């Protein structure tokens, strides 16, 4: 009700201002003036209003950054996330400087060069030095951004994971995720789509001894803080995308091939809950490709543990082939 009354008051205020302006116009006509003619004083007043608008506009922008700046991105929880966030804020700094300078000049020129009677603008069609400056300077800035972006891209995507990285498979299908661990040998066993059943959802082949200790978990999976994790990503049906916003990582899950991404978690779930003052906070794995009617529901909870807690959790899990059955392949 209060909001409705506020809207009504704003509408009435706008109507009142319009009527006051109309009264001034009629008074000018009665005095023999021409209200539609723009005078030098009108231009001067508009120039001052432009400066006032600039101050209010900048003030509003700074207030938004102060009030909502911490909500632009959640805190990064991976080593790669720290680097991507730094590059993002570097770009934002460049954009902010350009925004302040260009808009400041725009409003200032509107104020300084307001229309004056018997005054003509100077015809100034060309300046080689000026054109060189506004071509070379942006080119240098863009080259710096491209160089930093390619360097980070090479570290994130092109650099292979470490040999001791924890290997986890993320298996996507409409509309859920399954995580598979390599077990004690940290090596994933062979899979075959012909072996997929209601219980063997990833098609794990029991003829491969490397897969006998593989762990398969649903709904949530755990990873240790401080150790690099290499995710091997597959899809059963259509293109999905493994998206972990707090770790600043995303990789497509493509049918018929295995994709990979890796990072080092730097914050546990418990630490993140303390930082966010939210006891219900959880890291999350989402699908970031529209893959069907229930795409919105395709998610999985990620728990980041201290190394000792992670080992305790792993010890409680049972291998998929607790008692290996040979001969299930082919």
C-alpha positions, 0 to 999 in steps of 0.5 A: 500500500505504501509503495502504491501511494509513493507511485501516486505521489510521484505521478502527481508531482510530475503532473504538477511540474508539467502544469507549472511549466505550462503556466509559465509558457502562457504567461510568456505569450500574454507578455508578447513573448515566444515561448518556443524560441530558445534564448542564450539564457535558456542554453546557459541554464541547460548547460548548468543542468548538465553539470548538475546531472553529471554530479547526480549521475556519478554520485548514483553510480558510486553509491551503487558500487559502494552498496552492491559491489560485494554482490557482483561476484561470490568470493572465489574458492579456487586458485584459478578463480583468484586469477580470473577475478583479478583479470575481471577487475583489471578490465573493470578498472579500465572500463571505469576510467574510460566511463568517467573520462568520456562522460565527464568530457561530454557533460563538461563540453555541454556546459562550456560550449552552450549556444550563444547568440552571434557565435559560430563553431570552429570548423575543425575537420582533421588532426593527425596527432589526435587521431594517432593518439586515440588509435594507438592508446586503445590498441595498446590497452587491448593488446595488454588485455588480450595478452593477459587473457591468453596467458590465463587461458593457457594456464586454465585450459591448455596446461595439463593437470598435475600427475598427483591430481585427484581424478573425478569423473562427472557423468551427465545425463538428462537431468542429473549428474553422477560423480565417479572416483578412481579409488585407491589407485586414483585411476578410473576404470574402463566404461562401455555404454553397452553396460549401462543399466539402472544400477550401473549408470556410467557403464563401468566395465567389471573386466577392467581391474582398475575399475574395481575400486571405483566409487560412484556417488550421487546427489553430492560429492566431496573434494579436498582443500589444497589438492588439485582436482582433475574432472573428466567430463562425459555425457550420455545423451545431449550436450551439457555443461559442468558449471561451478560458479564459486570455482570459476570453472565451466566445461562442456559435457559432449556425447562421445568424448571426454573433456577436462578441467582442473583447479585447486580448492582454496576454501572449505565449505565450512570456511565459506559458510563462515565468510558468508554468514550462511550455515546452509551455504553449499558449493554447487555443480550446475548444468549451463547448457539448456538441455531439456525441460528439467535443465533447471533442476540439473545440479549437484552439491559439492562439499570441500573438506579439509584433507583429513575430513576428505579421507574420512569421507572416502573411507566410508564409501563402498566401491561399486564392485565390492565383490568383482564379477568377471565376465560382464563385458563384451 
